[in-house]
Amino acid sequence: MPITKRAIKKLRHDRKRAGTSDAVRAILRKLVKAARIAPSKKTVTTAFAALDKAANKHLIHKNKAARLKSRLSKLIAKK
């Protein structure tokens, strides 16, 4: 456990930030999974938007976002 006051405050802040990051990641996984199961223009565009937001907030790496977007667009091209 942290000892100093500042470390206690930082721990509280980090836990809050981790909670929000986890929630955003869960939404992102849900959207990408939905786009994979039923690839339509609407599902893929919402997944793209979520991937871009997550990459801009540094929740996921920009190359991972690009890789997932590429794989999703391949599914649409097959149709």
C-alpha positions in Angstrom: 0.0 0.0 0.0 1.2 3.6 -0.6 2.6 5.5 2.3 2.6 9.2 1.3 -0.5 11.3 0.8 0.3 11.9 -2.9 0.8 8.2 -3.5 -2.6 7.5 -2.0 -4.2 10.2 -4.2 -2.4 8.8 -7.3 -3.6 5.3 -6.5 -7.2 6.5 -6.3 -6.8 8.4 -9.6 -5.2 5.4 -11.3 -8.0 3.1 -10.2 -10.6 5.4 -11.6 -8.7 5.8 -14.8 -8.3 2.0 -15.1 -12.0 1.5 -14.6 -12.9 3.9 -17.4 -10.3 2.4 -19.7 -11.6 -1.1 -19.0 -15.2 0.0 -19.8 -14.1 1.6 -23.1 -12.1 -1.6 -24.0 -15.1 -3.7 -23.3 -17.3 -1.6 -25.5 -14.7 -1.8 -28.2 -14.5 -5.6 -28.0 -18.3 -5.8 -28.2 -18.5 -3.6 -31.3 -15.7 -5.4 -33.1 -17.2 -8.8 -32.3 -20.6 -7.6 -33.6 -19.0 -6.4 -36.8 -17.3 -9.7 -37.3 -20.5 -11.7 -36.7 -22.7 -9.6 -38.9 -20.5 -7.5 -41.2 -22.7 -4.7 -42.6 -21.8 -1.1 -43.5 -23.4 0.2 -40.3 -21.7 -2.2 -37.8 -18.3 -1.8 -39.4 -18.4 2.0 -39.4 -19.3 2.1 -35.7 -16.5 -0.3 -35.0 -14.1 1.9 -37.0 -15.2 5.0 -35.0 -14.6 3.1 -31.7 -11.2 1.9 -32.9 -10.1 5.4 -33.9 -11.2 6.9 -30.6 -9.4 4.1 -28.6 -6.2 4.7 -30.7 -6.4 8.4 -30.2 -6.8 8.0 -26.4 -3.8 5.5 -26.5 -5.9 2.7 -25.1 -4.8 0.5 -28.0 -1.8 1.0 -30.4 -2.5 2.7 -33.6 -1.2 -0.2 -35.6 -3.5 -2.6 -33.8 -6.4 -0.3 -34.7 -5.3 -0.3 -38.4 -4.9 -4.1 -38.4 -8.4 -4.6 -37.0 -9.9 -2.1 -39.4 -8.2 -3.8 -42.3 -9.6 -7.2 -41.3 -13.1 -5.8 -40.9 -13.0 -4.1 -44.3 -11.9 -7.4 -45.8 -15.1 -9.0 -44.5 -17.2 -6.3 -46.2 -15.3 -6.7 -49.5 -16.2 -10.4 -49.5 -19.9 -9.6 -49.6 
